[in-house]
């Protein structure tokens, strides 16, 4: 049985900001579970018995060698991908980068990484990342 295919999967993601106010993004590689080639606010699948925020911290350490501190919950995306036969529930968080130089540790799942200013985000974002960005923009002070 596969999460997201045979039953609803749970995957977390985060907008991780550096001290300069830039946000970290990753481009999904050919071995990504879905939406290959698109940019995302990274994260990953939640393990059984794992807290959502702990999954964010673990995923950033495993995939990019980064230490992040989760600041708060942004929202939850109904990550429906009928063209790929997948259904995910994707809580998204805001976090800050507190250590480690980002590097791609799973090159099949990720082909590029970078820090971006809000006005310079790539246009090709995953569905969950678009939902995350909308939640972030809706909650930012005017």
C-alpha positions in Angstrom: 0.0 0.0 0.0 1.3 3.4 -1.0 0.5 6.7 0.8 -1.1 9.2 -1.5 -2.2 6.5 -3.9 -3.9 3.7 -2.0 -4.9 5.9 0.9 -4.6 9.7 1.7 -1.0 10.6 2.4 0.2 13.3 4.8 3.2 15.4 3.7 4.5 18.6 5.3 6.3 21.5 3.8 7.8 24.8 5.0 8.7 28.3 3.8 12.1 28.5 5.3 13.5 32.1 5.5 17.2 33.2 6.0 18.3 36.2 7.9 18.2 38.3 4.7 14.4 37.5 4.2 14.9 35.2 1.3 13.0 31.9 1.1 14.4 28.5 0.3 13.1 26.5 -2.7 14.0 23.2 -4.4 13.2 21.9 -7.9 11.7 18.4 -7.8 13.8 15.8 -9.7 12.8 12.9 -11.9 12.5 10.5 -8.9 10.2 12.8 -6.9 6.9 11.2 -5.8 4.9 13.7 -7.9 5.1 17.0 -9.7 8.6 16.4 -11.1 10.3 19.5 -12.5 8.4 22.0 -10.5 9.8 24.2 -7.7 8.5 23.7 -4.1 8.8 24.9 -0.5 10.4 21.6 0.5 9.2 19.0 3.0 8.2 15.4 2.9 6.1 12.6 4.2 5.2 12.4 7.9 6.2 9.2 9.6 3.8 7.2 11.8 3.9 8.7 15.3 5.9 11.7 14.2 4.8 15.3 15.0 4.2 17.5 12.0 6.8 20.1 13.0 9.4 17.3 13.8 8.9 16.0 10.2 9.7 19.4 8.8 12.9 19.6 10.9 13.9 16.0 9.9 13.2 16.4 6.2 15.3 19.6 5.9 18.2 17.9 7.7 18.0 14.7 5.7 17.5 16.3 2.2 19.5 19.5 2.5 21.8 19.3 5.6 19.9 22.3 7.0 18.9 23.0 10.6 15.5 24.8 10.7 13.4 26.1 13.5 9.6 25.9 12.9 7.9 29.2 13.8 4.3 28.4 13.1 1.6 26.7 11.0 0.6 28.6 7.8 -2.3 26.4 6.5 -3.3 23.0 5.1 -3.5 22.2 1.4 -5.9 19.7 -0.2 -3.1 18.4 -2.4 -5.2 16.7 -5.0 -3.3 15.4 -8.1 -5.9 13.5 -10.2 -3.6 13.4 -13.2 -1.1 11.5 -11.1 -3.7 9.5 -9.2 -2.6 11.0 -5.9 -4.3 12.6 -2.8 -2.3 14.2 -0.1 -3.1 16.5 2.9 -0.2 18.9 3.2 0.2 21.2 6.3 2.6 24.0 5.6 4.7 25.9 8.1 6.9 29.0 8.3 10.4 28.3 9.6 13.8 29.9 9.8 17.2 28.7 8.8 19.4 28.4 11.8 22.3 26.3 10.5 24.0 24.3 7.8 24.9 25.2 4.3 22.2 23.8 2.0 23.2 21.1 -0.4 21.3 18.5 -2.5 21.6 15.2 -0.7 19.1 13.3 -2.8 19.9 14.2 -6.4 17.2 12.0 -7.9 14.5 13.8 -6.0 15.9 17.3 -6.3 17.8 18.9 -9.2 18.2 22.6 -8.0 18.0 24.6 -4.8 18.2 28.3 -4.1 17.3 31.3 -1.9 14.8 33.7 -3.5 13.2 37.0 -2.7 9.4 37.0 -2.7 9.2 39.1 -5.9 11.6 36.7 -7.7 10.0 33.3 -7.1 10.0 30.9 -10.0 6.7 30.7 -11.7 6.5 26.9 -11.9 5.5 26.0 -8.3 3.8 22.8 -7.1 0.1 22.9 -6.1 0.9 22.6 -2.4 3.5 25.4 -2.7 1.0 27.7 -4.5 -1.5 27.0 -1.6 1.3 27.7 0.9 2.2 31.0 -0.8 -1.4 32.1 -0.9 -1.7 31.4 2.9 1.5 33.3 3.5 0.4 36.3 1.5 -3.0 36.3 3.2 -1.5 36.3 6.6 1.3 38.9 6.1 0.8 42.3 7.7 -0.1 45.0 5.2 
